[in-house]
Each structure stands twice: as structure tokens, then as C-alpha cells.
Amino acid sequence: MERLIPDSLISVFGNSFTEDDLAGIEKVLQSHLVGGGAKTEEFEKCFREKIGFEHSVATNSATNAFWLLVRALRIGADDEVVLPNIHFHGIANALQLLGIPCQLCDVGSLVPNLSLKSIQGCIHDRTRAIIFLDYGGFPAPVWEIKRYLIEIGREDIKLILDAANSPFTKVDGEYVARQYDFVFYSFDMNKILVTGDGGMVLSNNFEVSERIRSLAYYGIKERQKSGFDKARNGESKWWEFTLEEPSLKMVMNNIAASLGLTQLGQTEECLARRRAIRDLYLNEFALLAAEGMLSLPPTAGNVENDLFLFWVKTHDEGIRNSLARFLLARGIFTTVRYQPLDPSADTPNAHDFWRKALCLPLHQNIEPDVAEFIVSQVFDHFQMSR
């Protein structure tokens, strides 16, 4: 049988780099200070000020950022956290390795985020935190959930946002992240802002932030980790340090931070290009949606920058799988995000989404003619299947 799949595929995800990115990295290399340091601190400052938080700690991955946050909050085996069953497995892995019980909740039927209805049966006496994911960038109804927690006298529960999908999502002109107690980010190669690998935790809690910073560097208590800096500041025994508690090295380095800074300066252009592709999809696929062939992601006039994933949802798994194979044979790669953390959990909406949804390419490198080709192939599939 002739192989139909081209050697080069249109990717679901994409990153882009400029001469500014290369120049920034070159400066770090010329300095020889390629580990954590001033450039990392600059990225932390610029990012937290953009989003609107007081404290930030940059890490070498989002998973490790979450790991550090949970440890800093002293959540343990006697506690419980709430998590949607549509979520990245790395977060569940961290909880399992730390021995923290997890209550998996269902998601909404329209968008696979936690909803007020889905969490109401998941709150127990031992609940310490709710971990949200804004699927594809579209915000969960955190305002409703906050009001509900106040009504039931559970303001003590920490609200944590995994902003890997929604680093720049705004509602009514304000970054939605500011509605949460703690937010952690991913900057890996598939994200909107890319540092290669990397993450960050934002908060307004100084004590928790400082504990994260200590745990991110072996558990060393002093904020100044460098012996050079200690010597310059007049410390007589600059080689000594205080170990607060054992930990590992999970800090971001200056090379990644330099890339983060230049990428941050290119954010608006990146988002604009993604928005153009998303809007084209919405307009072109409206006919298929009107005919009941598929459903499209939700939109809201007061929501901006929900631009990480574009997904369609078909009537059943067979149609979804057929569409994915059809597109792959024509050089269009698709995927499904995310696999339910527990396939046996009583979360019907999560399982329904997993069986019927398909993520199409959405990133800043897709040219309009490529987007039109993708649209045409989706239409061809449904025309052939009528």
C-alpha cells in the first residue's frame, strides 16, 4: 500500500525565535554566568510585574514548580487536593510521589474545566487545595467557586492555577491568574512563551515564596546562594551555608531566563498571530457546527488570549478517530489533550471529552494559506463521510 503520510507534518504546536532571542543568549554565554543568577532574577521580576503578583520563583519545569509549591504549602498525606480528571499526568505524578491523596472531579460538558457543579461533591474536611487547569486557555469559573467556598466557610482552601494553557488569559481586561492564591507556569517548547524547559510560581505570599526559593536550591536557607556575592557583601565565611531541609536543585538558569525575557517582549505579536488562526477556524467551521457535525470551543466577549489549544468535538469516538487519520494522511498532525488521569473514575464528562475531542494545529507559525488548507481537509472529511 502506498504511504500517504508526508515526511513533513503540520504540527499541533509551534515555537518561534528571533535574532533578539539569539543575541540575548549570546550575551549570557559571553558572560560565562550560565547558571542561575541576575538574568533569572530579571525574568522573575518582569514576568510577575506583567501578570500582577508580588513574588515569583523561576524553576526548570512546571512540574517541579508545582512540586515545590505543594511542599512549601506543607500539604501532606493527611490532607487532600481536588484535581480535574482532564489534566496533565505530571501533576498527578507529583502528588502521588509526595503521598498526597487526590480527589478527581469531573469537568464541564462544554469545556473540560472544573465547574461549581463538579467540585461541590469533592470538597471534604481534609481538602487543602483545588488545582485548576484552564483548558486550551479558556478560564474556569473561579469567581463562582470562590463565592461557594465562602458560603460553606472554606476560605482556607487554597486555589492553585496550572496556567500552562493560559499564561496570558484575561477576563474583563485583567489576567485571570490574579484570582488565584498561587499560579504556576510552563515554558516548555510547546507553550506560548518558550524557554526550552522551564516554569515559574507566582504568589503574593512572601513566606511561601521564600520557602519555594530555598527548596528549589537544595534547601539552602540563605537567599544569596553565591559565595562570590557573599564575599562581596562582607561575609567573613562566605563558604558556609544553612541547610533548612533536604531538597533538590530545580532552579532556572540564565540561558533559559534570557530566552524568557526576549520571548516576553514578543508576546503580543505571538498572540495576535494565534488569534488570527483561531478566528479563521471559528468562522470557517461555523457551518459544520450549525449542521451539527461538530462542536467548537466556547468564546466570550470578555475573555482574551485563550489561545493555547483549538479543539473540535465530534459525535462519537469513531468519527473523531476517522478525522484524525484522514488529516494525518494529508500531512496534518492532530492530538488529544489530556488523557483522563484515572480511566475508571466516575467522571462522565471527562471520558466523553477524551473520546470525542481532537486538537487541531494552532500556533504562530501557521500561515493563512496553511490554515485554509487545514479547514478544507476537515470539510473534505465530513463531505466524504456523509
Secondary structure, DSSP 4 states (H G I P E B T S, - for coil): ----S-SS-B-S------HHHHHHHHHHHHHT--SSSHHHHHHHHHHHHHHT-SEEEEES-HHHHHHHHHHHTT--TT-EEEEESBS-HHHHHHHHHTT--EEEE---SSSSS--HHHHTTT--TTEEEEEEE-GGGPPP-HHHHHHHHHHTT-TTSEEEEETTS-TT-EETTEEGGGGSSEEEEE-BTTSSS--BS-EEEEES-HHHHHHHHHHTBTTB--S---HHHHHHTT-TTTT---B-S---B-B--HHHHHHHHHHHHTHHHHHHHHHHHHHHHHHHHHHHHHTTS-B-----TTEE---S-EEEE-SSHHHHHHHHHHHHHTTB--B----BS-TTSS-HHHHHHHHHEEEEP-STT--HHHHHHHHHHHHHHHHHT-
